[in-house]
Amino acid sequence: MYRPRRCHPAVIELQHSAPLDPLSRIARHASLDSLAAGRLAGRLPGGGAGPLCALEQRIDAARLADVGLTPDQLQQLNRLLRETQPQAPTAADAPPPADRATPTAAAPMFIGLDDGPIKAHATGTISGWQPGMLFTLDNGQQWQVLKGEMTLRRPLQDPPIEVVPGIAGRWFLQVDPDLPKARVFRVR
């Protein structure tokens, strides 16, 4: 009874396929030998930086004879592999070193949290808020309540308020630090 070895599906396909033409046969041998050793195309992607070695050095002579390539075909295949090999970056290609005297500003971790709170006075009498209510500030900004509802114990005339940034561009209007905040968005 035939028992297949446990192999990766790609290796099984390579090992158990129909007869191949000479170039496909050399690729099959190179895939099974070199890929398993991690040396396909002379090096691992992003790995060691050695030059591509010729197929005669990578595959033993018996397997090369089994493939049936002529010396001209073998030379042409080696040239093709050398031309398609990715080039290692040179010192001229490298970016110039960063000046350590001028540190770059780090990107904000959460959008909106790098904005500071806006402190101003609301114009008019504030007795509470509900969705849709418009707050006009003394600096000319207008903020509309999106979420939150509150009725104050007593109305406040031109109270100092603070519009505080939240995560992902959200803003919250705070009349008193001890009271819940209303979620608002800027109209003007």
C-alpha positions as CSV (number, residue, x, y, z in Angstrom):
1,M,0.0,0.0,0.0
2,Y,1.3,3.4,-1.0
3,R,1.6,6.0,1.8
4,P,2.4,9.5,0.9
5,R,4.8,11.4,3.0
6,R,3.6,14.3,5.0
7,C,4.6,17.3,2.9
8,H,3.5,20.9,2.3
9,P,0.9,21.0,-0.5
10,A,3.3,22.9,-2.8
11,V,6.0,20.3,-2.3
12,I,3.5,17.4,-2.9
13,E,2.5,19.1,-6.2
14,L,6.1,19.4,-7.2
15,Q,7.0,15.8,-6.2
16,H,4.0,14.1,-7.8
17,S,3.4,16.0,-11.0
18,A,3.6,14.8,-14.6
19,P,6.9,14.8,-16.5
20,L,8.2,18.3,-17.0
21,D,10.2,20.1,-19.7
22,P,13.9,20.8,-18.9
23,L,13.4,24.3,-17.5
24,S,10.6,23.2,-15.2
25,R,12.6,20.2,-14.1
26,I,15.5,22.4,-13.0
27,A,13.1,24.7,-11.2
28,R,11.6,21.7,-9.4
29,H,15.0,20.5,-8.3
30,A,16.0,24.0,-7.2
31,S,12.7,24.4,-5.4
32,L,13.0,21.1,-3.4
33,D,16.6,21.5,-2.6
34,S,17.2,25.2,-2.2
35,L,13.9,26.2,-0.8
36,A,14.1,23.6,1.9
37,A,17.6,25.0,2.8
38,G,16.4,28.6,2.6
39,R,18.8,29.5,-0.2
40,L,16.5,30.1,-3.3
41,A,18.1,32.7,-5.5
42,G,21.3,32.6,-3.5
43,R,19.8,34.1,-0.3
44,L,16.7,34.4,1.8
45,P,14.5,37.5,1.2
46,G,15.9,40.1,3.5
47,G,18.5,37.6,4.7
48,G,22.2,37.2,4.1
49,A,23.6,39.4,1.4
50,G,25.7,37.0,-0.7
51,P,25.9,37.1,-4.5
52,L,23.8,34.6,-6.5
53,C,25.8,31.4,-7.1
54,A,25.6,29.5,-10.4
55,L,23.2,26.5,-10.7
56,E,26.2,24.2,-11.1
57,Q,27.3,25.1,-7.6
58,R,23.8,24.8,-6.1
59,I,22.7,21.5,-7.7
60,D,24.9,18.4,-7.9
61,A,26.1,17.2,-11.4
62,A,23.9,14.1,-11.4
63,R,20.7,16.1,-11.0
64,L,21.8,18.6,-13.6
65,A,22.4,15.8,-16.1
66,D,19.0,14.4,-15.2
67,V,17.4,17.7,-16.3
68,G,19.0,17.6,-19.7
69,L,20.0,21.2,-20.2
70,T,22.7,22.0,-22.8
71,P,25.6,24.1,-21.6
72,D,24.2,27.0,-23.6
73,Q,20.8,26.7,-21.9
74,L,22.4,26.4,-18.5
75,Q,24.5,29.5,-19.1
76,Q,21.3,31.4,-20.3
77,L,19.4,30.3,-17.2
78,N,22.2,31.4,-14.9
79,R,22.3,34.8,-16.6
80,L,18.5,35.2,-16.3
81,L,18.7,34.4,-12.6
82,R,21.5,37.0,-12.1
83,E,19.5,39.7,-13.9
84,T,16.4,39.1,-11.9
85,Q,18.1,39.0,-8.5
86,P,17.1,42.0,-6.4
87,Q,20.1,44.3,-5.8
88,A,21.2,45.0,-2.3
89,P,21.1,48.7,-1.4
90,T,24.4,50.5,-1.6
91,A,25.7,53.3,0.7
92,A,24.8,55.9,-2.0
93,D,21.1,54.7,-1.9
94,A,20.8,54.9,1.9
95,P,19.1,58.0,3.3
96,P,21.3,60.5,5.0
97,P,21.5,60.0,8.8
98,A,19.1,62.1,10.8
99,D,20.4,65.1,12.6
100,R,20.2,64.2,16.3
101,A,20.1,67.8,17.4
102,T,16.6,68.3,15.9
103,P,14.2,65.6,17.1
104,T,11.1,65.1,15.1
105,A,7.7,65.4,16.7
106,A,6.0,62.1,17.2
107,A,2.7,61.5,15.5
108,P,-0.3,61.7,17.9
109,M,-1.3,58.4,19.4
110,F,-5.1,59.2,19.2
111,I,-6.5,61.7,16.8
112,G,-7.9,64.7,18.6
113,L,-6.1,64.1,21.9
114,D,-3.2,66.4,21.0
115,D,-5.7,69.3,20.7
116,G,-6.0,71.4,23.9
117,P,-9.3,72.3,25.6
118,I,-11.1,75.5,24.5
119,K,-11.9,77.8,27.4
120,A,-14.4,80.6,26.8
121,H,-17.7,82.0,28.1
122,A,-21.1,81.0,26.7
123,T,-23.2,83.9,25.7
124,G,-26.7,84.2,27.2
125,T,-28.4,82.3,29.9
126,I,-27.8,78.6,30.2
127,S,-30.5,76.5,32.0
128,G,-29.4,73.1,30.6
129,W,-28.9,71.4,27.3
130,Q,-30.4,68.7,25.0
131,P,-29.6,67.4,21.6
132,G,-29.8,70.1,18.9
133,M,-29.2,73.0,21.3
134,L,-26.7,75.6,20.0
135,F,-24.1,77.2,22.3
136,T,-22.5,80.4,21.1
137,L,-19.2,81.3,22.7
138,D,-17.7,84.7,23.3
139,N,-14.8,83.9,20.9
140,G,-17.3,83.5,18.0
141,Q,-17.4,79.7,17.9
142,Q,-20.7,77.8,17.8
143,W,-21.1,74.3,19.2
144,Q,-24.2,72.1,18.8
145,V,-25.2,69.4,21.3
146,L,-25.1,65.9,19.7
147,K,-25.7,63.7,22.8
148,G,-26.5,64.4,26.4
149,E,-29.3,66.1,28.2
150,M,-29.1,68.0,31.5
151,T,-31.2,70.6,33.4
152,L,-29.3,72.8,35.8
153,R,-30.6,73.5,39.3
154,R,-30.5,77.2,38.5
155,P,-29.8,79.1,35.2
156,L,-26.3,80.5,34.7
157,Q,-25.7,83.9,33.0
158,D,-22.7,83.8,30.6
159,P,-21.0,80.9,32.4
160,P,-17.4,80.0,31.8
161,I,-17.3,76.7,29.9
162,E,-14.7,74.4,28.5
163,V,-14.9,72.3,25.3
164,V,-12.6,69.3,25.9
165,P,-11.3,67.0,23.1
166,G,-11.9,63.3,23.2
167,I,-10.8,60.3,21.1
168,A,-11.3,60.3,17.3
169,G,-12.2,63.9,17.0
170,R,-15.0,64.0,19.5
171,W,-15.6,67.1,21.6
172,F,-17.4,67.5,25.0
173,L,-18.8,70.7,26.5
174,Q,-18.3,71.1,30.2
175,V,-20.2,73.8,32.2
176,D,-19.1,72.5,35.6
177,P,-16.5,69.8,36.4
178,D,-18.9,68.1,38.7
179,L,-21.7,67.8,36.0
180,P,-21.9,65.4,33.1
181,K,-20.5,66.7,29.8
182,A,-22.5,67.1,26.6
183,R,-21.1,65.7,23.4
184,V,-20.9,68.5,20.9
185,F,-19.7,69.3,17.4
186,R,-18.5,72.6,16.0
187,V,-20.9,74.4,13.7
188,R,-18.9,77.6,13.2
